Amino acid sequence: LNPLRNESIVDTTRSLLKEGGIRRLYRGLLPEIVGMSPTRSAMYAGFDMSKNFLCKNSTPVPLSERWVCPRAHERERARERAHKR
């Protein structure tokens, strides 16, 4: 950016809006999303597969239970692990 022409981000945004309207702000967004989608999908799939592999013996816990009382859930799981030994 030319510091003499654009003094702040507000000025830059105004000049972009004057040049091409609101579409100018989103130019290049679609190729970025299309390019990142396979990468992110692979990352989440790998995370899910590794989580399932590493947690084979554990029982699934509903998400609501983990949100409502996470500490109680952790204590209960620790007791279950100690009891199994």
PDB file of N, CA, C and O in Angstrom:
ATOM      1  N   LEU A   1       0.826  -1.183   0.000  1.00  0.00           N
ATOM      2  CA  LEU A   1       0.000   0.000   0.000  1.00  0.00           C
ATOM      3  C   LEU A   1       0.868   1.243   0.000  1.00  0.00           C
ATOM      4  O   LEU A   1       1.962   1.259   0.564  1.00  0.00           O
ATOM      5  N   ASN A   2       0.384   2.237  -0.614  1.00  0.00           N
ATOM      6  CA  ASN A   2       1.068   3.508  -0.658  1.00  0.00           C
ATOM      7  C   ASN A   2       0.685   4.308   0.592  1.00  0.00           C
ATOM      8  O   ASN A   2      -0.471   4.709   0.721  1.00  0.00           O
ATOM      9  N   PRO A   3       1.615   4.547   1.506  1.00  0.00           N
ATOM     10  CA  PRO A   3       1.269   5.243   2.747  1.00  0.00           C
ATOM     11  C   PRO A   3       0.817   6.682   2.531  1.00  0.00           C
ATOM     12  O   PRO A   3       0.131   7.244   3.384  1.00  0.00           O
ATOM     13  N   LEU A   4       1.183   7.277   1.426  1.00  0.00           N
ATOM     14  CA  LEU A   4       0.765   8.653   1.172  1.00  0.00           C
ATOM     15  C   LEU A   4      -0.686   8.724   0.725  1.00  0.00           C
ATOM     16  O   LEU A   4      -1.366   9.724   0.959  1.00  0.00           O
ATOM     17  N   ARG A   5      -1.154   7.676   0.088  1.00  0.00           N
ATOM     18  CA  ARG A   5      -2.511   7.689  -0.445  1.00  0.00           C
ATOM     19  C   ARG A   5      -3.520   7.174   0.568  1.00  0.00           C
ATOM     20  O   ARG A   5      -4.590   7.763   0.722  1.00  0.00           O
ATOM     21  N   ASN A   6      -3.200   6.077   1.268  1.00  0.00           N
ATOM     22  CA  ASN A   6      -4.121   5.478   2.232  1.00  0.00           C
ATOM     23  C   ASN A   6      -3.537   5.621   3.629  1.00  0.00           C
ATOM     24  O   ASN A   6      -2.562   4.961   3.987  1.00  0.00           O
ATOM     25  N   GLU A   7      -4.147   6.485   4.395  1.00  0.00           N
ATOM     26  CA  GLU A   7      -3.604   6.758   5.723  1.00  0.00           C
ATOM     27  C   GLU A   7      -4.069   5.757   6.768  1.00  0.00           C
ATOM     28  O   GLU A   7      -3.361   5.522   7.748  1.00  0.00           O
ATOM     29  N   SER A   8      -5.241   5.163   6.582  1.00  0.00           N
ATOM     30  CA  SER A   8      -5.745   4.209   7.571  1.00  0.00           C
ATOM     31  C   SER A   8      -6.562   3.129   6.871  1.00  0.00           C
ATOM     32  O   SER A   8      -6.814   3.195   5.668  1.00  0.00           O
ATOM     33  N   ILE A   9      -6.964   2.144   7.648  1.00  0.00           N
ATOM     34  CA  ILE A   9      -7.774   1.071   7.093  1.00  0.00           C
ATOM     35  C   ILE A   9      -9.152   1.579   6.672  1.00  0.00           C
ATOM     36  O   ILE A   9      -9.758   1.052   5.739  1.00  0.00           O
ATOM     37  N   VAL A  10      -9.632   2.593   7.359  1.00  0.00           N
ATOM     38  CA  VAL A  10     -10.925   3.181   7.000  1.00  0.00           C
ATOM     39  C   VAL A  10     -10.833   3.849   5.630  1.00  0.00           C
ATOM     40  O   VAL A  10     -11.729   3.702   4.798  1.00  0.00           O
ATOM     41  N   ASP A  11      -9.751   4.580   5.404  1.00  0.00           N
ATOM     42  CA  ASP A  11      -9.561   5.221   4.099  1.00  0.00           C
ATOM     43  C   ASP A  11      -9.424   4.183   2.988  1.00  0.00           C
ATOM     44  O   ASP A  11      -9.963   4.360   1.895  1.00  0.00           O
ATOM     45  N   THR A  12      -8.709   3.113   3.269  1.00  0.00           N
ATOM     46  CA  THR A  12      -8.537   2.045   2.282  1.00  0.00           C
ATOM     47  C   THR A  12      -9.879   1.403   1.958  1.00  0.00           C
ATOM     48  O   THR A  12     -10.191   1.166   0.791  1.00  0.00           O
ATOM     49  N   THR A  13     -10.668   1.124   2.981  1.00  0.00           N
ATOM     50  CA  THR A  13     -11.991   0.528   2.764  1.00  0.00           C
ATOM     51  C   THR A  13     -12.871   1.465   1.952  1.00  0.00           C
ATOM     52  O   THR A  13     -13.576   1.024   1.044  1.00  0.00           O
ATOM     53  N   ARG A  14     -12.837   2.725   2.263  1.00  0.00           N
ATOM     54  CA  ARG A  14     -13.637   3.701   1.499  1.00  0.00           C
ATOM     55  C   ARG A  14     -13.221   3.733   0.035  1.00  0.00           C
ATOM     56  O   ARG A  14     -14.073   3.770  -0.853  1.00  0.00           O
ATOM     57  N   SER A  15     -11.916   3.719  -0.220  1.00  0.00           N
ATOM     58  CA  SER A  15     -11.461   3.762  -1.609  1.00  0.00           C
ATOM     59  C   SER A  15     -11.827   2.480  -2.355  1.00  0.00           C
ATOM     60  O   SER A  15     -12.165   2.531  -3.538  1.00  0.00           O
ATOM     61  N   LEU A  16     -11.765   1.344  -1.684  1.00  0.00           N
ATOM     62  CA  LEU A  16     -12.182   0.090  -2.311  1.00  0.00           C
ATOM     63  C   LEU A  16     -13.668   0.103  -2.638  1.00  0.00           C
ATOM     64  O   LEU A  16     -14.078  -0.350  -3.707  1.00  0.00           O
ATOM     65  N   LEU A  17     -14.468   0.619  -1.722  1.00  0.00           N
ATOM     66  CA  LEU A  17     -15.911   0.698  -1.968  1.00  0.00           C
ATOM     67  C   LEU A  17     -16.225   1.655  -3.110  1.00  0.00           C
ATOM     68  O   LEU A  17     -17.142   1.402  -3.892  1.00  0.00           O
ATOM     69  N   LYS A  18     -15.479   2.751  -3.217  1.00  0.00           N
ATOM     70  CA  LYS A  18     -15.696   3.698  -4.316  1.00  0.00           C
ATOM     71  C   LYS A  18     -15.304   3.080  -5.654  1.00  0.00           C
ATOM     72  O   LYS A  18     -15.968   3.303  -6.666  1.00  0.00           O
ATOM     73  N   GLU A  19     -14.221   2.301  -5.653  1.00  0.00           N
ATOM     74  CA  GLU A  19     -13.746   1.686  -6.900  1.00  0.00           C
ATOM     75  C   GLU A  19     -14.692   0.627  -7.440  1.00  0.00           C
ATOM     76  O   GLU A  19     -15.052   0.648  -8.617  1.00  0.00           O
ATOM     77  N   GLY A  20     -15.097  -0.305  -6.572  1.00  0.00           N
ATOM     78  CA  GLY A  20     -15.856  -1.437  -7.099  1.00  0.00           C
ATOM     79  C   GLY A  20     -17.060  -1.845  -6.295  1.00  0.00           C
ATOM     80  O   GLY A  20     -17.650  -2.889  -6.569  1.00  0.00           O
ATOM     81  N   GLY A  21     -17.442  -1.070  -5.322  1.00  0.00           N
ATOM     82  CA  GLY A  21     -18.600  -1.424  -4.509  1.00  0.00           C
ATOM     83  C   GLY A  21     -18.285  -2.532  -3.527  1.00  0.00           C
ATOM     84  O   GLY A  21     -17.125  -2.842  -3.254  1.00  0.00           O
ATOM     85  N   ILE A  22     -19.341  -3.116  -3.008  1.00  0.00           N
ATOM     86  CA  ILE A  22     -19.181  -4.144  -1.974  1.00  0.00           C
ATOM     87  C   ILE A  22     -18.520  -5.400  -2.530  1.00  0.00           C
ATOM     88  O   ILE A  22     -17.841  -6.118  -1.796  1.00  0.00           O
ATOM     89  N   ARG A  23     -18.713  -5.675  -3.828  1.00  0.00           N
ATOM     90  CA  ARG A  23     -18.105  -6.860  -4.433  1.00  0.00           C
ATOM     91  C   ARG A  23     -16.576  -6.779  -4.405  1.00  0.00           C
ATOM     92  O   ARG A  23     -15.904  -7.809  -4.366  1.00  0.00           O
ATOM     93  N   ARG A  24     -16.043  -5.600  -4.424  1.00  0.00           N
ATOM     94  CA  ARG A  24     -14.589  -5.414  -4.403  1.00  0.00           C
ATOM     95  C   ARG A  24     -13.970  -5.943  -3.106  1.00  0.00           C
ATOM     96  O   ARG A  24     -12.833  -6.416  -3.104  1.00  0.00           O
ATOM     97  N   LEU A  25     -14.720  -5.860  -2.011  1.00  0.00           N
ATOM     98  CA  LEU A  25     -14.214  -6.335  -0.727  1.00  0.00           C
ATOM     99  C   LEU A  25     -14.097  -7.857  -0.693  1.00  0.00           C
ATOM    100  O   LEU A  25     -13.252  -8.394   0.022  1.00  0.00           O
ATOM    101  N   TYR A  26     -14.927  -8.548  -1.451  1.00  0.00           N
ATOM    102  CA  TYR A  26     -14.950 -10.010  -1.430  1.00  0.00           C
ATOM    103  C   TYR A  26     -14.247 -10.641  -2.626  1.00  0.00           C
ATOM    104  O   TYR A  26     -14.328 -11.854  -2.819  1.00  0.00           O
ATOM    105  N   ARG A  27     -13.571  -9.847  -3.419  1.00  0.00           N
ATOM    106  CA  ARG A  27     -12.861 -10.372  -4.573  1.00  0.00           C
ATOM    107  C   ARG A  27     -11.768 -11.339  -4.105  1.00  0.00           C
ATOM    108  O   ARG A  27     -10.948 -10.992  -3.255  1.00  0.00           O
ATOM    109  N   GLY A  28     -11.764 -12.536  -4.657  1.00  0.00           N
ATOM    110  CA  GLY A  28     -10.774 -13.527  -4.290  1.00  0.00           C
ATOM    111  C   GLY A  28     -11.194 -14.442  -3.162  1.00  0.00           C
ATOM    112  O   GLY A  28     -10.447 -15.352  -2.804  1.00  0.00           O
ATOM    113  N   LEU A  29     -12.370 -14.227  -2.591  1.00  0.00           N
ATOM    114  CA  LEU A  29     -12.820 -15.059  -1.486  1.00  0.00           C
ATOM    115  C   LEU A  29     -13.196 -16.464  -1.952  1.00  0.00           C
ATOM    116  O   LEU A  29     -12.846 -17.443  -1.293  1.00  0.00           O
ATOM    117  N   LEU A  30     -13.899 -16.576  -3.071  1.00  0.00           N
ATOM    118  CA  LEU A  30     -14.336 -17.882  -3.560  1.00  0.00           C
ATOM    119  C   LEU A  30     -13.158 -18.815  -3.869  1.00  0.00           C
ATOM    120  O   LEU A  30     -13.178 -19.965  -3.430  1.00  0.00           O
ATOM    121  N   PRO A  31     -12.140 -18.367  -4.602  1.00  0.00           N
ATOM    122  CA  PRO A  31     -11.004 -19.271  -4.827  1.00  0.00           C
ATOM    123  C   PRO A  31     -10.312 -19.705  -3.526  1.00  0.00           C
ATOM    124  O   PRO A  31      -9.827 -20.832  -3.419  1.00  0.00           O
ATOM    125  N   GLU A  32     -10.276 -18.821  -2.567  1.00  0.00           N
ATOM    126  CA  GLU A  32      -9.667 -19.153  -1.275  1.00  0.00           C
ATOM    127  C   GLU A  32     -10.472 -20.238  -0.568  1.00  0.00           C
ATOM    128  O   GLU A  32      -9.900 -21.186  -0.029  1.00  0.00           O
ATOM    129  N   ILE A  33     -11.786 -20.103  -0.570  1.00  0.00           N
ATOM    130  CA  ILE A  33     -12.644 -21.095   0.076  1.00  0.00           C
ATOM    131  C   ILE A  33     -12.541 -22.436  -0.640  1.00  0.00           C
ATOM    132  O   ILE A  33     -12.418 -23.479   0.001  1.00  0.00           O
ATOM    133  N   VAL A  34     -12.591 -22.407  -1.967  1.00  0.00           N
ATOM    134  CA  VAL A  34     -12.493 -23.640  -2.747  1.00  0.00           C
ATOM    135  C   VAL A  34     -11.145 -24.315  -2.518  1.00  0.00           C
ATOM    136  O   VAL A  34     -11.078 -25.541  -2.428  1.00  0.00           O
ATOM    137  N   GLY A  35     -10.093 -23.547  -2.423  1.00  0.00           N
ATOM    138  CA  GLY A  35      -8.765 -24.106  -2.210  1.00  0.00           C
ATOM    139  C   GLY A  35      -8.567 -24.682  -0.821  1.00  0.00           C
ATOM    140  O   GLY A  35      -7.852 -25.671  -0.660  1.00  0.00           O
ATOM    141  N   MET A  36      -9.183 -24.084   0.181  1.00  0.00           N
ATOM    142  CA  MET A  36      -8.989 -24.532   1.554  1.00  0.00           C
ATOM    143  C   MET A  36      -9.939 -25.652   1.967  1.00  0.00           C
ATOM    144  O   MET A  36      -9.664 -26.361   2.935  1.00  0.00           O
ATOM    145  N   SER A  37     -11.038 -25.822   1.260  1.00  0.00           N
ATOM    146  CA  SER A  37     -12.022 -26.838   1.649  1.00  0.00           C
ATOM    147  C   SER A  37     -11.437 -28.247   1.706  1.00  0.00           C
ATOM    148  O   SER A  37     -11.656 -28.933   2.705  1.00  0.00           O
ATOM    149  N   PRO A  38     -10.709 -28.720   0.700  1.00  0.00           N
ATOM    150  CA  PRO A  38     -10.141 -30.071   0.814  1.00  0.00           C
ATOM    151  C   PRO A  38      -9.142 -30.201   1.967  1.00  0.00           C
ATOM    152  O   PRO A  38      -9.090 -31.231   2.639  1.00  0.00           O
ATOM    153  N   THR A  39      -8.372 -29.177   2.181  1.00  0.00           N
ATOM    154  CA  THR A  39      -7.386 -29.208   3.266  1.00  0.00           C
ATOM    155  C   THR A  39      -8.076 -29.322   4.623  1.00  0.00           C
ATOM    156  O   THR A  39      -7.720 -30.164   5.446  1.00  0.00           O
ATOM    157  N   ARG A  40      -9.055 -28.471   4.837  1.00  0.00           N
ATOM    158  CA  ARG A  40      -9.775 -28.495   6.119  1.00  0.00           C
ATOM    159  C   ARG A  40     -10.562 -29.784   6.296  1.00  0.00           C
ATOM    160  O   ARG A  40     -10.626 -30.328   7.398  1.00  0.00           O
ATOM    161  N   SER A  41     -11.161 -30.274   5.219  1.00  0.00           N
ATOM    162  CA  SER A  41     -11.911 -31.527   5.303  1.00  0.00           C
ATOM    163  C   SER A  41     -11.003 -32.681   5.694  1.00  0.00           C
ATOM    164  O   SER A  41     -11.365 -33.504   6.534  1.00  0.00           O
ATOM    165  N   ALA A  42      -9.826 -32.744   5.089  1.00  0.00           N
ATOM    166  CA  ALA A  42      -8.870 -33.797   5.425  1.00  0.00           C
ATOM    167  C   ALA A  42      -8.406 -33.676   6.874  1.00  0.00           C
ATOM    168  O   ALA A  42      -8.230 -34.682   7.562  1.00  0.00           O
ATOM    169  N   MET A  43      -8.213 -32.456   7.329  1.00  0.00           N
ATOM    170  CA  MET A  43      -7.778 -32.243   8.700  1.00  0.00           C
ATOM    171  C   MET A  43      -8.839 -32.739   9.683  1.00  0.00           C
ATOM    172  O   MET A  43      -8.518 -33.454  10.633  1.00  0.00           O
ATOM    173  N   TYR A  44     -10.094 -32.366   9.460  1.00  0.00           N
ATOM    174  CA  TYR A  44     -11.155 -32.792  10.366  1.00  0.00           C
ATOM    175  C   TYR A  44     -11.386 -34.298  10.290  1.00  0.00           C
ATOM    176  O   TYR A  44     -11.650 -34.929  11.313  1.00  0.00           O
ATOM    177  N   ALA A  45     -11.293 -34.879   9.107  1.00  0.00           N
ATOM    178  CA  ALA A  45     -11.451 -36.329   8.964  1.00  0.00           C
ATOM    179  C   ALA A  45     -10.326 -37.055   9.702  1.00  0.00           C
ATOM    180  O   ALA A  45     -10.574 -38.045  10.390  1.00  0.00           O
ATOM    181  N   GLY A  46      -9.107 -36.573   9.564  1.00  0.00           N
ATOM    182  CA  GLY A  46      -7.982 -37.173  10.272  1.00  0.00           C
ATOM    183  C   GLY A  46      -8.129 -37.064  11.775  1.00  0.00           C
ATOM    184  O   GLY A  46      -7.826 -38.010  12.503  1.00  0.00           O
ATOM    185  N   PHE A  47      -8.595 -35.915  12.246  1.00  0.00           N
ATOM    186  CA  PHE A  47      -8.814 -35.731  13.679  1.00  0.00           C
ATOM    187  C   PHE A  47      -9.865 -36.712  14.180  1.00  0.00           C
ATOM    188  O   PHE A  47      -9.680 -37.348  15.217  1.00  0.00           O
ATOM    189  N   ASP A  48     -10.963 -36.834  13.449  1.00  0.00           N
ATOM    190  CA  ASP A  48     -12.043 -37.709  13.867  1.00  0.00           C
ATOM    191  C   ASP A  48     -11.598 -39.170  13.865  1.00  0.00           C
ATOM    192  O   ASP A  48     -11.917 -39.920  14.787  1.00  0.00           O
ATOM    193  N   MET A  49     -10.861 -39.571  12.830  1.00  0.00           N
ATOM    194  CA  MET A  49     -10.386 -40.953  12.758  1.00  0.00           C
ATOM    195  C   MET A  49      -9.400 -41.255  13.881  1.00  0.00           C
ATOM    196  O   MET A  49      -9.466 -42.322  14.491  1.00  0.00           O
ATOM    197  N   SER A  50      -8.486 -40.326  14.160  1.00  0.00           N
ATOM    198  CA  SER A  50      -7.517 -40.568  15.231  1.00  0.00           C
ATOM    199  C   SER A  50      -8.202 -40.579  16.593  1.00  0.00           C
ATOM    200  O   SER A  50      -7.828 -41.359  17.468  1.00  0.00           O
ATOM    201  N   LYS A  51      -9.196 -39.726  16.778  1.00  0.00           N
ATOM    202  CA  LYS A  51      -9.927 -39.710  18.035  1.00  0.00           C
ATOM    203  C   LYS A  51     -10.654 -41.039  18.240  1.00  0.00           C
ATOM    204  O   LYS A  51     -10.624 -41.602  19.335  1.00  0.00           O
ATOM    205  N   ASN A  52     -11.302 -41.536  17.198  1.00  0.00           N
ATOM    206  CA  ASN A  52     -11.991 -42.820  17.296  1.00  0.00           C
ATOM    207  C   ASN A  52     -11.006 -43.957  17.560  1.00  0.00           C
ATOM    208  O   ASN A  52     -11.305 -44.868  18.331  1.00  0.00           O
ATOM    209  N   PHE A  53      -9.845 -43.910  16.929  1.00  0.00           N
ATOM    210  CA  PHE A  53      -8.837 -44.955  17.130  1.00  0.00           C
ATOM    211  C   PHE A  53      -8.291 -44.938  18.556  1.00  0.00           C
ATOM    212  O   PHE A  53      -8.140 -45.989  19.179  1.00  0.00           O
ATOM    213  N   LEU A  54      -7.997 -43.747  19.068  1.00  0.00           N
ATOM    214  CA  LEU A  54      -7.400 -43.640  20.392  1.00  0.00           C
ATOM    215  C   LEU A  54      -8.397 -43.857  21.520  1.00  0.00           C
ATOM    216  O   LEU A  54      -8.006 -44.206  22.634  1.00  0.00           O
ATOM    217  N   CYS A  55      -9.669 -43.658  21.245  1.00  0.00           N
ATOM    218  CA  CYS A  55     -10.695 -43.763  22.290  1.00  0.00           C
ATOM    219  C   CYS A  55     -11.593 -44.968  22.069  1.00  0.00           C
ATOM    220  O   CYS A  55     -12.792 -44.903  22.341  1.00  0.00           O
ATOM    221  N   LYS A  56     -11.038 -46.057  21.585  1.00  0.00           N
ATOM    222  CA  LYS A  56     -11.844 -47.247  21.291  1.00  0.00           C
ATOM    223  C   LYS A  56     -12.562 -47.784  22.517  1.00  0.00           C
ATOM    224  O   LYS A  56     -13.738 -48.138  22.437  1.00  0.00           O
ATOM    225  N   ASN A  57     -11.879 -47.851  23.643  1.00  0.00           N
ATOM    226  CA  ASN A  57     -12.440 -48.488  24.833  1.00  0.00           C
ATOM    227  C   ASN A  57     -13.313 -47.572  25.671  1.00  0.00           C
ATOM    228  O   ASN A  57     -13.968 -48.036  26.604  1.00  0.00           O
ATOM    229  N   SER A  58     -13.339 -46.310  25.369  1.00  0.00           N
ATOM    230  CA  SER A  58     -14.127 -45.396  26.187  1.00  0.00           C
ATOM    231  C   SER A  58     -15.565 -45.336  25.675  1.00  0.00           C
ATOM    232  O   SER A  58     -15.836 -45.531  24.490  1.00  0.00           O
ATOM    233  N   THR A  59     -16.452 -45.068  26.584  1.00  0.00           N
ATOM    234  CA  THR A  59     -17.860 -44.965  26.212  1.00  0.00           C
ATOM    235  C   THR A  59     -18.154 -43.547  25.748  1.00  0.00           C
ATOM    236  O   THR A  59     -17.616 -42.595  26.313  1.00  0.00           O
ATOM    237  N   PRO A  60     -18.992 -43.386  24.737  1.00  0.00           N
ATOM    238  CA  PRO A  60     -19.308 -42.039  24.265  1.00  0.00           C
ATOM    239  C   PRO A  60     -20.129 -41.274  25.302  1.00  0.00           C
ATOM    240  O   PRO A  60     -21.002 -41.840  25.961  1.00  0.00           O
ATOM    241  N   VAL A  61     -19.845 -40.014  25.433  1.00  0.00           N
ATOM    242  CA  VAL A  61     -20.553 -39.153  26.372  1.00  0.00           C
ATOM    243  C   VAL A  61     -21.285 -38.091  25.568  1.00  0.00           C
ATOM    244  O   VAL A  61     -20.694 -37.459  24.693  1.00  0.00           O
ATOM    245  N   PRO A  62     -22.566 -37.890  25.854  1.00  0.00           N
ATOM    246  CA  PRO A  62     -23.300 -36.853  25.120  1.00  0.00           C
ATOM    247  C   PRO A  62     -22.651 -35.485  25.295  1.00  0.00           C
ATOM    248  O   PRO A  62     -22.146 -35.148  26.367  1.00  0.00           O
ATOM    249  N   LEU A  63     -22.676 -34.718  24.233  1.00  0.00           N
ATOM    250  CA  LEU A  63     -22.063 -33.395  24.255  1.00  0.00           C
ATOM    251  C   LEU A  63     -22.700 -32.514  25.317  1.00  0.00           C
ATOM    252  O   LEU A  63     -22.003 -31.743  25.977  1.00  0.00           O
ATOM    253  N   SER A  64     -24.001 -32.614  25.491  1.00  0.00           N
ATOM    254  CA  SER A  64     -24.684 -31.789  26.492  1.00  0.00           C
ATOM    255  C   SER A  64     -24.153 -32.084  27.897  1.00  0.00           C
ATOM    256  O   SER A  64     -24.033 -31.181  28.725  1.00  0.00           O
ATOM    257  N   GLU A  65     -23.839 -33.348  28.155  1.00  0.00           N
ATOM    258  CA  GLU A  65     -23.308 -33.702  29.474  1.00  0.00           C
ATOM    259  C   GLU A  65     -21.926 -33.108  29.685  1.00  0.00           C
ATOM    260  O   GLU A  65     -21.604 -32.659  30.785  1.00  0.00           O
ATOM    261  N   ARG A  66     -21.109 -33.103  28.645  1.00  0.00           N
ATOM    262  CA  ARG A  66     -19.776 -32.517  28.768  1.00  0.00           C
ATOM    263  C   ARG A  66     -19.849 -31.013  28.940  1.00  0.00           C
ATOM    264  O   ARG A  66     -18.984 -30.432  29.596  1.00  0.00           O
ATOM    265  N   TRP A  67     -20.851 -30.367  28.371  1.00  0.00           N
ATOM    266  CA  TRP A  67     -20.974 -28.908  28.482  1.00  0.00           C
ATOM    267  C   TRP A  67     -21.542 -28.499  29.831  1.00  0.00           C
ATOM    268  O   TRP A  67     -21.120 -27.500  30.413  1.00  0.00           O
ATOM    269  N   VAL A  68     -22.506 -29.276  30.329  1.00  0.00           N
ATOM    270  CA  VAL A  68     -23.189 -28.888  31.558  1.00  0.00           C
ATOM    271  C   VAL A  68     -22.276 -29.054  32.760  1.00  0.00           C
ATOM    272  O   VAL A  68     -22.169 -28.150  33.587  1.00  0.00           O
ATOM    273  N   CYS A  69     -21.621 -30.197  32.863  1.00  0.00           N
ATOM    274  CA  CYS A  69     -20.789 -30.447  34.038  1.00  0.00           C
ATOM    275  C   CYS A  69     -19.507 -31.157  33.640  1.00  0.00           C
ATOM    276  O   CYS A  69     -19.353 -32.347  33.914  1.00  0.00           O
ATOM    277  N   PRO A  70     -18.594 -30.460  33.007  1.00  0.00           N
ATOM    278  CA  PRO A  70     -17.364 -31.123  32.543  1.00  0.00           C
ATOM    279  C   PRO A  70     -16.510 -31.684  33.666  1.00  0.00           C
ATOM    280  O   PRO A  70     -15.924 -32.755  33.511  1.00  0.00           O
ATOM    281  N   ARG A  71     -16.424 -30.989  34.788  1.00  0.00           N
ATOM    282  CA  ARG A  71     -15.579 -31.475  35.895  1.00  0.00           C
ATOM    283  C   ARG A  71     -16.164 -32.747  36.501  1.00  0.00           C
ATOM    284  O   ARG A  71     -15.431 -33.689  36.802  1.00  0.00           O
ATOM    285  N   ALA A  72     -17.467 -32.774  36.678  1.00  0.00           N
ATOM    286  CA  ALA A  72     -18.111 -33.967  37.226  1.00  0.00           C
ATOM    287  C   ALA A  72     -17.915 -35.143  36.279  1.00  0.00           C
ATOM    288  O   ALA A  72     -17.697 -36.273  36.714  1.00  0.00           O
ATOM    289  N   HIS A  73     -17.992 -34.873  35.014  1.00  0.00           N
ATOM    290  CA  HIS A  73     -17.787 -35.921  34.018  1.00  0.00           C
ATOM    291  C   HIS A  73     -16.360 -36.465  34.097  1.00  0.00           C
ATOM    292  O   HIS A  73     -16.158 -37.677  34.027  1.00  0.00           O
ATOM    293  N   GLU A  74     -15.382 -35.590  34.242  1.00  0.00           N
ATOM    294  CA  GLU A  74     -13.990 -36.026  34.338  1.00  0.00           C
ATOM    295  C   GLU A  74     -13.758 -36.870  35.588  1.00  0.00           C
ATOM    296  O   GLU A  74     -13.049 -37.875  35.536  1.00  0.00           O
ATOM    297  N   ARG A  75     -14.350 -36.468  36.704  1.00  0.00           N
ATOM    298  CA  ARG A  75     -14.199 -37.244  37.946  1.00  0.00           C
ATOM    299  C   ARG A  75     -14.833 -38.624  37.799  1.00  0.00           C
ATOM    300  O   ARG A  75     -14.275 -39.625  38.248  1.00  0.00           O
ATOM    301  N   GLU A  76     -16.004 -38.665  37.166  1.00  0.00           N
ATOM    302  CA  GLU A  76     -16.684 -39.943  36.969  1.00  0.00           C
ATOM    303  C   GLU A  76     -15.854 -40.863  36.084  1.00  0.00           C
ATOM    304  O   GLU A  76     -15.740 -42.056  36.365  1.00  0.00           O
ATOM    305  N   ARG A  77     -15.280 -40.322  35.026  1.00  0.00           N
ATOM    306  CA  ARG A  77     -14.445 -41.127  34.133  1.00  0.00           C
ATOM    307  C   ARG A  77     -13.204 -41.637  34.872  1.00  0.00           C
ATOM    308  O   ARG A  77     -12.783 -42.773  34.651  1.00  0.00           O
ATOM    309  N   ALA A  78     -12.619 -40.823  35.736  1.00  0.00           N
ATOM    310  CA  ALA A  78     -11.445 -41.240  36.513  1.00  0.00           C
ATOM    311  C   ALA A  78     -11.819 -42.379  37.459  1.00  0.00           C
ATOM    312  O   ALA A  78     -11.055 -43.332  37.621  1.00  0.00           O
ATOM    313  N   ARG A  79     -12.987 -42.282  38.081  1.00  0.00           N
ATOM    314  CA  ARG A  79     -13.451 -43.355  38.954  1.00  0.00           C
ATOM    315  C   ARG A  79     -13.664 -44.651  38.170  1.00  0.00           C
ATOM    316  O   ARG A  79     -13.294 -45.729  38.635  1.00  0.00           O
ATOM    317  N   GLU A  80     -14.258 -44.544  36.987  1.00  0.00           N
ATOM    318  CA  GLU A  80     -14.482 -45.731  36.161  1.00  0.00           C
ATOM    319  C   GLU A  80     -13.156 -46.379  35.777  1.00  0.00           C
ATOM    320  O   GLU A  80     -13.032 -47.603  35.816  1.00  0.00           O
ATOM    321  N   ARG A  81     -12.168 -45.573  35.408  1.00  0.00           N
ATOM    322  CA  ARG A  81     -10.858 -46.116  35.035  1.00  0.00           C
ATOM    323  C   ARG A  81     -10.191 -46.799  36.229  1.00  0.00           C
ATOM    324  O   ARG A  81      -9.591 -47.864  36.088  1.00  0.00           O
ATOM    325  N   ALA A  82     -10.301 -46.177  37.404  1.00  0.00           N
ATOM    326  CA  ALA A  82      -9.702 -46.767  38.602  1.00  0.00           C
ATOM    327  C   ALA A  82     -10.397 -48.066  38.971  1.00  0.00           C
ATOM    328  O   ALA A  82      -9.754 -49.009  39.432  1.00  0.00           O
ATOM    329  N   HIS A  83     -11.700 -48.119  38.771  1.00  0.00           N
ATOM    330  CA  HIS A  83     -12.472 -49.312  39.109  1.00  0.00           C
ATOM    331  C   HIS A  83     -12.140 -50.468  38.166  1.00  0.00           C
ATOM    332  O   HIS A  83     -12.151 -51.623  38.592  1.00  0.00           O
ATOM    333  N   LYS A  84     -11.848 -50.185  36.905  1.00  0.00           N
ATOM    334  CA  LYS A  84     -11.511 -51.220  35.929  1.00  0.00           C
ATOM    335  C   LYS A  84     -10.160 -51.868  36.235  1.00  0.00           C
ATOM    336  O   LYS A  84      -9.938 -53.027  35.885  1.00  0.00           O
ATOM    337  N   ARG A  85      -9.269 -51.139  36.874  1.00  0.00           N
ATOM    338  CA  ARG A  85      -7.920 -51.661  37.161  1.00  0.00           C
ATOM    339  C   ARG A  85      -7.995 -52.591  38.296  1.00  0.00           C
ATOM    340  O   ARG A  85      -6.976 -53.147  38.707  1.00  0.00           O
TER     341      ARG A  85
END
